[in-house]
Amino acid sequence: MRKIAVANMKGGVGKTTTAIHLAAGLAMRGRKVLLIDTDPQGNIGHALRVRATHTMQEVMMGEAPVEAAIVPGVRAGLDVIASSTSAFSLERRLAGETQRETILARRLRQANGYDAVIIDSSPAMNLLTYNALLYADQVIVPVAMDLMAIIGARQTLNGVAEVRDLWPDRPLELMAVVPTFANTQTVATRAALEALEADAQLSRSLYRTGIRQCIDLNYATSQGQTIWEYAPRSRAAEDYSRFIDFVEAYGSTQETALKAEAVV
């Protein structure tokens, strides 16, 4: 089972959109996928119109078993654990809990039968983000085309390094740094891509194909749909399909060819 966290310490970078489309895209290809929202803003539930009886807060507190929090069949092959603003209190409520950074990993032992678990994390290095990173085997870092998003990506990599140092028994691999909202006709995008290429850490895992700017993503979200449901011929549908190719091929010889392509 693949366990992938989508993280960036900066909000507004396409993190939730990437998590949703990674999970939905894998499900469309016949995988059984669990998508988990560990961001108290609960954007996955809003974007996919999920009505959950139990949420991440109750799972973390041990007030509901993980099976009760899973909303099945949100899409064919796609189940969801939603979050809500009640999760903002978890840091305080779990302050005295032993090994509180690994609660999620322990709770999810009961989540069986999936080919992949995708976790959307909070835009902060808080308790829920540590739990997401300590559960995951791989991390994807979306980066919008602005300086603050690149700073957030660097902070995220520092968090990943901290997890590796403090919990050396927990494997965590940086799979990809993914440029989002890319439009190479603008000075901002070209400057951001140059900054990513110049960064020794970020450039090593840079998914150069990127995700192009596309207003259809906003319209799809407003309709509670994925981009393939709303605008299957759009550039965003094409880009996220290619990104699913990359994720499925990750670690193979195809990975090198995919990552060598430039953002267009």
N, C-alpha and C positions, 0 to 999 in steps of 0.2 A: 504494500500500500504506500503510495506516494503521499507525503505530508509537506505541503507548500504554504509558507506564510507570505503574504503580500504586505510590505511595510515601507513607510517613509515617515520620518519625524515631522515632515511638513504636510499640512493638509492641502486639499485642492489640487492634487497632482494626478488624479485619475486612478487612485489606489483602489477604491471600491469598484469603479467601472472595470478595472483590470481583473480584480478578483472574481466579479460576477461573470465576466466573459471567459475567463479561464475555466471556471467551473462549468458554465453552461456549454462551452465549446467542447470540453472533454466528454460531457454527458451526451451531446449530440453525436459523438463518434462511438457511442456504445459503452462508455465507461459508467460505472456506478460511482457517483460523486456526492460528497457531503461538503456543503459550503457553510462556514461558521463565521458569524459576525462577533468579533471581540471589541468592537468600537461602541461605547455607550451611546453614541449618536443614533445607532440603529439604522443606518442608511440602506443596508441590504434589504431589510424588511420593507422599507418604504419603496425601494426601487423595484422589487419583485412582487409587491402587494401581498406579503406574507402575513397571515394572521396566526400568531403563535400563542398557545395557552401558557407555555413556560418558556423562559428566556435564559440567556447566558448567566445572568445574575443568580438565578435559582440553581443552575448547574454548579457554578463555582461555590455557592454556599452549602451545597449538599441538600438543598431543600426539594430538589426534584432530580430523578435519575436522568441520565443523558437521553435514554430512549424516549422519555416523556417530552423532552424539549425538541426532539427532531420533528420537523414538519415534513412529512413525506410527499413525494410527487409534485414538488413545486414546478418542475418540468420533468419530462421523461428522463429518468435516470438521475435526477437531481433532487436531493434533500437539503434542508436548511435548518440551522440553529440560529435563531434571531437574537438580537440584543435590544436593549432599551435603556433609557436614561437612568433607570434604577441601578445600573452597573457602575455609575459614577461613585457610588458609596462603597464599592468593594475594597478599595485601598484601606479605608478606615475599618470596615467591618472584619477584614481578614488580617488586621495588624498583628494579632497574636498567634496566628496559625503557623504551625510547623511546616517548613518547606513550602511556603505559600506560592513560590514561583513555579512549582511543578503540579499545582492542583489540577490544571486543565489536562495535563498528560495523564494523570491518574484517573480522572473522571472519564476520559475518552477511551480508556481500555475496553469499555463496554460497547464502543461504536465499531462494530465488525461488519465485514461484508462489502467494504468500499474499495474501489480501485485507487481513489484519490480523495484526500481531504484538503480543502483550500480554506485558508484562514485570512480574513480581512482584519487588519490590526488597527489600533488607535494611532493617531498622529502624535504620539508622545511615548517616551520610554517609561511607561507606567507598569503597574502590576500585570494588567491584562496583556500588554505587549511582551513582557518577559515570559508570561505563560505561553503565548503564541510561539515565540521563538524557541522556547525549550521543548515544545511539542514537535515543532517542524524539523524536517531533515534539510529542507532547502528554502531559500528566501528569494523573492523577486522584489526589486526596488523600482517602482515607477518614478520618473523624474519629469516634471513639467519644464517647459523651456524658459525658466527664469532662474536668477541667481539664488534666491531663497530656497527653491526646490533642490538645487545642487548642494547647498549647505545642509539641508535636511537629509539628503542621501548620504553625505559624509558622516553626519551624526548617526545615521542608521547603521552604517558600517562599523562605527565605533561601538555601537551597542552589540552588534554581532560578534565583534572581537571580544567584548567583555563577557558575553555568554560563553564563548569558547574557552576563555581563560578561567572563569569561575566554575564551569561545569565541563571539564575536558572529556568526560565520558559521553556527552551529548553531541552527536554529529550535527553540524549546521553549515551548509554550503551555500555560498552566494551563487545562485543560478544565473541571474541576469539583472542588469541595470537597464531599464526600458524607457527611452525617451517617449513622452506623450505630448499631445497637442502640438505636434511638430508641423511647422510650415516654413520650409526653407526659403520662401520668398521674403521672409521678414528678417531684419537684423537680429532680433532677439533670439530666434531659433538658431541662426548660424553662430551667434556668440555662445549660446548655451552648449551646442554640439562641440564647438572648439574647446570649451572649458571641460567638458566630459572627456574628450580625447586627451587633453593635457593632464588630467588627473591620473596619477599612477595607479591608484586603487580602483577607481571607477571604470577606467578604460579597459581593464583586464576582463571585465564581465559585461561590457557594453553590447547590448543588442542593437546593432547599428541600423537594422531595418526600421525600427521604431513604429509608433502609432501616429498617423497623421491627424491633424486637426480636422474635425468633422462635426458639423452642427447636428447631424442626424443622431449622434449619441445623446445629445440633450433631449431631442424629441422622443427618442426611444424610452429614456428614463421617465419622462413625463407621462408616457402611456403604460408604464409598468412592463415594458418589453425589453428583450435583448436586441442588439443591433441586427441580428440575423432575422428576427421576427419583424422588426419595423422596416428596415431598409437593407435587404440582403444583397443588393448590388452596390451599396455605398463603399467608399474608400475605407471606412472604419470596419465594415464587415470583412473586407479583403484583408486589412491589416491584422485584425484579431484572428482570422483564420490562419494566416501565416504564422502568427505567434503561437497558436496551438500546435502547428507543425513543428515549430522550434522546441516547444516544451516536450512533445512526444518523442522527438528525436534527440533530446538533450543527452549528451554523453556519447553519441554516435559520431561517425564521420560526417554526417549531414550537418551537425551543429556548426562546424567551422564554416561551411559554405553559407549557411543562413546568416551567421553573425557578421560575415564579411561584406554583406550588402549595405549600401548607404541609405540613409533616410531620404525619401523623395517627396 
